[in-house]
C-alpha cells in the first residue's frame, strides 16, 4: 500500500492534508471473538473544508477525534468537534504521534477536557506511524461507538453523501444506507433531484473499489447508475426504491457557500478555451468550486471564481497551473459585498469593477467573521496587534495553561489575502486559526482604482475601508513602482478614489535602450539577446503603452502588516 | 586600426594590396582619458596615424570615438568631434560605451552614475549631443552609431530640382546591415556567405594554426540560423534594418499580408505617439524610416545642460 493510502490526490499528499473525504470498509475481529464490519470516513481538518466534514458526520454514528499529542488542541480541532457534538455523535478522543519526544499526552488530555469538555480519561494513545495503539482504537470503536441501527426490511432510505466523476466508472455516488437494502439492478429514485436511475453497480471501498451484491443498513458504499453528470446529483439527497419509496426523506444539507472570490485570466488570450475546459474538469469533482465567465477591458476573457476559503483557492489555482499547464493571472481575492441602493434594492457585488455609481448607493455592507485563534501566550501581543490592525473586535480571551485562545470578530476582506500568512509569521508558525461567517455589517467602504500611465487597471481595483484606503493606496503604488519595469517614457502610478488621487509614484523613463555596436559576428549575439528578451516578455500583459508582468498583480495586492 | 600599434610600413603594404579604406580606433582625443582607459596611444599619435594613412594613399578614413567614457564631459566630446572633422575625417563611428560585466571596464566601473562612470541620463545626453553636433557639421546619422559626411552637390537632379549629394557612408558596414554576403580575414573575424555566418578562431595563435592547416571547416564556428530558420532570418533582418536611417520597408503582396502590415502599423501607434518611432502606411507599404523626433531643446542633452546650469548657479550663489 502507498504510504498515505487515503490522500490519493497528488496535491493532498504533497501538502500533507486531506481535502476530500474518503471512505474505507474494514473487517475487524474484536477481542470478544466477533468479526465486525467497520465503515470509516476520513475527513479534511482544514477550516475551508468544514463543509465536507459536516456532510460526512451526518452519515456516521460516532467519531474519532484525532489530536496531535505534541501540538495539542488547535482551532480546527474545535471547529470539527463542535460539529460532531452538534449532531450528537459519540466521540472517542485519540492522541496521535505519541512516538514523538515532544508528545505530552497528559497535558493534551487535560486540554481536551478543559477546552472541549469531553471526557478524555479513556483517550487512546497511538502512533499512526509506528502502528502502536491502533488495535486499541479499533477496539474502542467496537466497544464505545454505537452500531448503526436500521431496518433492513423497511423501504430503502439512503443518504447521498458525495458524488464525483471517475474516468473509468463515470459518475460515482457515495451513499450511506439508513434503512433497507440497495441492490444492483434496482430502480432508484433521487427524491430531491426528482430523478430515476437503474443501478449498474454497487460496491465498497477497501479502499480499492470492490463491487458487492448489496448494501444494507449502516453500510457506506458507492453506486453507479449511468448518471450523466455530477451536477445531476445533489449532495444530501435521499435515495430510495422507486417501486417502494420511503415516506420520510432525510433533511438534506444546505449548499456550501463560497466566501472568497477572485478573477482568473489566462496570460495568453489564446488559452481561454483551455482554461474553460480545465475549470469544467475540476468542477466535476468539486461542486463547491464556482465560476462564471467574465470579461475585463484590460485582461480580456476570464472567470470570476468562488472558493470555500484561501486554501481552496490556492489548491485550485495550483492544479490549474500544474495539471493543465496554464499561465494565469489572478486578480485580488475579494469578498461579496451587499450594496444597498437608494431605491431600496440590494445587489451583491462580486467584482469591484461592477460597483454602481456612488450616487445610487445608500450604504454598503461587508461580511464579518468570528475567528478563533490559538497560540502559545508569548505570541499573544503580536497576534492582538495584527487583529486590531485588521479592524478586529475582540470577543474573548482565555488561557488553557500557557496556550492562549482569543476570539476576534474581523471583517472578512481584511483576512482574505494574507492574514493567515501574517498570523503564522507573528507566531513563528504556532498559531492556529479557524473562522465562521457571522453576518454582513455596514462599513465605510470605497472603491480604489489603480491608474498606470493614467489608465485604470481593472485587475488592481479593490474595495477597501475608507480609513485603510490611503495606506493601502500608497503601499500598492510603491510596490508597482518596483514591479513594473522602466519604459522609454515615464510612467505615473496613481491610486484614486472616485477620481481623487490619494497616492502616487512615478517610474522614471529609460534614457537609452540601444546596443551601440553591431557588425559582422555581432548579429547572431544580438539576435539571441532579443529572443531571450522576447521569451521574458511572455509573462507580460499589455495595458495601453505599458507592459505589466504577471507577478506585479499578485505582489501589489498583498497587504502589509 | 589601433594607432598605438601602428606602423607606416604596414600601412603601405596594405595600400599596395588594394586596401582603400581604414578605420582608426581613436576612442578619445583627451590623453588623460586615453590613459585612464588603458590605451597605448596619445591624441598626437592618432593624428599622426591619420596623416600617415593619407600619405600612403588611403584617403578614405573613418575614426572611432567613444561616448559615455568615465568622467567624459560634453565639452570634451564636442571638441573631439570638431577636431577629427577638421583633420578631414569623412566618417565617424561614435559608440556609446557598454560597461560589460566581466570586462576590465565593467569591473572597474560597475555601477552607472558612480565612481565617475556617467549615469544613464548623462550617457544618453552625450549620445544625443553627438547627433546634433555632427548634424551641424554636415554629417548624416545613417546608422545607430555611424555618421557620414554628406556633401550637398549643386548638380541638378533629373527633374531639374537641386537634389542629391555625395555621402561617405561605409559600404563595408552597410553590407552587414543589409544582410549581403561578405568574406573575412583575421582572427575572430566572421564571414557571411550563403547565409551561413562563420567565425574564425579567436586567439591569434589558434588562428595561425588554423590557417596553416589549410583553414578547415571544423575550425570555424558556424551559425546556420539565417539559412535554416525563417523566423530567425526575419528577426535578424528586421533588427539590422531598423538600425539604419532608411529603416525597414515592407510591401504587401496581397490582401492578407496587407492586413498584417496594417496590424503592425497599429501596434506602432503608441510608440509614434511617444516619439520613439516613425512609421507610415500607404498603398500596402509599411515604412519605418529613422527620424530623430526630439528637438535639441527637449531630450536628454538639454536636460543635462539644464541640470548643470542649476548646479553652477547654486555654487555661484
Contacts between the chains, C-beta under 8 A, distances in Angstrom:
chain1	res1	chain2	res2	distance
A	488	B	274	6.5
A	488	B	276	5.3
A	489	B	274	4.9
A	489	B	276	7.6
A	510	B	120	7.3
A	511	B	120	4.9
A	511	B	121	4.8
A	511	B	123	7.4
A	511	B	124	3.5
A	511	B	125	7.9
A	511	B	300	5.3
A	512	B	96	6.8
A	512	B	120	6.4
A	512	B	123	6.3
A	512	B	124	4.3
A	512	B	127	6.5
A	514	B	96	7.0
A	514	B	144	6.0
A	515	B	98	7.5
A	515	B	144	7.9
A	516	B	95	4.4
A	516	B	96	4.3
A	516	B	97	7.4
A	516	B	98	6.0
A	516	B	144	6.9
A	516	B	145	5.2
A	517	B	95	5.5
A	517	B	98	7.9
A	517	B	145	6.4
A	518	B	144	7.2
A	518	B	176	7.3
A	518	B	177	7.7
A	518	B	240	7.1
A	518	B	243	6.1
A	519	B	173	5.9
A	519	B	176	4.9
A	520	B	176	6.1
A	520	B	184	7.2
A	520	B	189	6.9
A	520	B	190	4.6
A	520	B	192	7.8
A	521	B	188	7.5
A	521	B	189	7.6
A	521	B	190	3.3
A	521	B	197	6.7
A	521	B	199	5.2
A	523	B	176	6.9
A	523	B	197	7.1
A	523	B	236	5.8
A	523	B	239	7.5
A	523	B	240	6.3
A	524	B	197	5.9
A	524	B	223	4.8
A	524	B	225	7.2
A	524	B	236	7.9
A	526	B	239	6.4
A	527	B	225	7.9
A	527	B	232	6.8
A	527	B	235	5.6
A	527	B	236	4.9
A	527	B	239	6.0
A	530	B	235	6.6
A	530	B	239	6.2
A	531	B	235	7.0
A	544	B	270	6.9
A	545	B	270	4.2
A	545	B	271	8.0
A	545	B	273	7.8
A	545	B	274	6.7
